[in-house]
Amino acid sequence: MDLATRYLGLALHNPIVASASPLSADLATIRQMEDAGAGAIVLPSLFEEQVRDEERLLEVLTNVGNDSNPEAESYFPSAMKYNTGSQGYLDLIARARAAVGIPIIASLNGTTETGWIDFAQMMEQAGASALELNFYRIAADPTASSTSVEADCVALVRAVRDRVRIPIAVKLHPYFSAFGALAQQVDEAGADGLVLFNRLYQPDIDLTRLRWTDDLALSDPAEIRIVLLWLSRLAGRLSRASLAAGTGVESAHEVIKYLLCGADAVMTASSLLRHGPAHLTSLRTGLTDWMTARGFDSVDTIKGLMRPSHPDAEPEAEVRSHYIRSLTGYRGPYVRH
Ligand SMILES: Cc1cc2nc3c(=O)[nH]c(=O)nc-3n(C[C@H](O)[C@H](O)[C@H](O)COP(=O)(O)O)c2cc1C
């Protein structure tokens, strides 16, 4: 069975990729994920705020020591200085690249243009196989128009593209008013791939304590539908960007559906956090078994099989007709016909 695929211009021996999560912050787990069959691994994001906070903390601590003792440097363990700022992250990139043979994709979540560019360049120098730009922006400012939010995003992709040579993936959330147009602009700005989608943190309320909860719920397979919708619309229609589908993968079924809609790679975080790195093996086995049972011999033969046959012919009308059919065709125990 030939499971090989290309994502971001990189050759992957299979399309199942470990998405950014705390699992890939640990070298031993990175090795386990490679052994279990990951096609590539995305490291957790480096957040610009965290780096800046750590730099500020170190400066404050060092200054306090300087006032009280000229040998203040000795108060602070060298490891602290070493891991401060982005150094620990860059070190992780280098060690992960040395430890495994599969691509290691570094992930960046910046707040300033300088931050995005500087850290992207540092990650490239540290040896990352590719970069994932984690655009996690909620346009909560009512004076920020969708046009300006999208233009900022495209400008950042272009700015990073101009400064680094390694492939760039852009991870976006689906809540843009015209996602297709944005995807096209990001593609034209030089992205080598899009990750569909970023999963927004959505808060809840604890009714006993009357407090906002800040727990992070893992995903559910029902969440794949919004990804299937956009994936099937975009696959085969971008000029350079490949597509990774993420969110809601629990079993091989979701992996297969994403490939059928045209994904070049399929990412999972929640299923690995739930079941551990060895789950990658069952996802791969499930994919292989399904393909064998149906007589497919390579991932390329199933990729995009379920894409709409005429995506350019009145795309909105087609989606609208699905919508009307699903609403009017609804059958439930309390619905009389
Ligand atoms: C505990 C946890 C930590 C995560 N950390 C990151 C991160 O650092 N950067 C990022 O881009 N996504 C991060 N994600 C999001 C995942 O990479 C993924 O996009 C999302 O969870 C949807 O995939 P899933 O349904 O397989 O979980 C994290 C998810 C979880 C559950």
The ligand as a Gaussian input file, in Angstrom:
#p B3LYP/6-31G(d) Opt

LIG

0 1
 C       -3.870000      20.811000      24.823000
 C       -3.792000      21.413000      23.438000
 C       -2.740000      22.257000      23.118000
 C       -2.667000      22.825000      21.834000
 N       -1.631000      23.641000      21.520000
 C       -1.571000      24.211000      20.282000
 C       -0.505000      25.061000      19.907000
 O        0.409000      25.328000      20.693000
 N       -0.522000      25.597000      18.659000
 C       -1.508000      25.332000      17.757000
 O       -1.475000      25.835000      16.634000
 N       -2.530000      24.508000      18.086000
 C       -2.569000      23.956000      19.311000
 N       -3.600000      23.123000      19.634000
 C       -4.644000      22.882000      18.623000
 C       -4.381000      21.566000      17.881000
 O       -3.156000      21.590000      17.204000
 C       -5.489000      21.311000      16.860000
 O       -5.471000      22.289000      15.847000
 C       -6.875000      21.331000      17.477000
 O       -6.885000      20.739000      18.757000
 C       -7.851000      20.602000      16.577000
 O       -7.404000      19.281000      16.330000
 P       -7.986000      18.015000      17.151000
 O       -9.439000      18.014000      16.913000
 O       -7.278000      16.850000      16.591000
 O       -7.667000      18.266000      18.596000
 C       -3.675000      22.533000      20.886000
 C       -4.714000      21.657000      21.230000
 C       -4.786000      21.097000      22.478000
 C       -5.919000      20.164000      22.787000

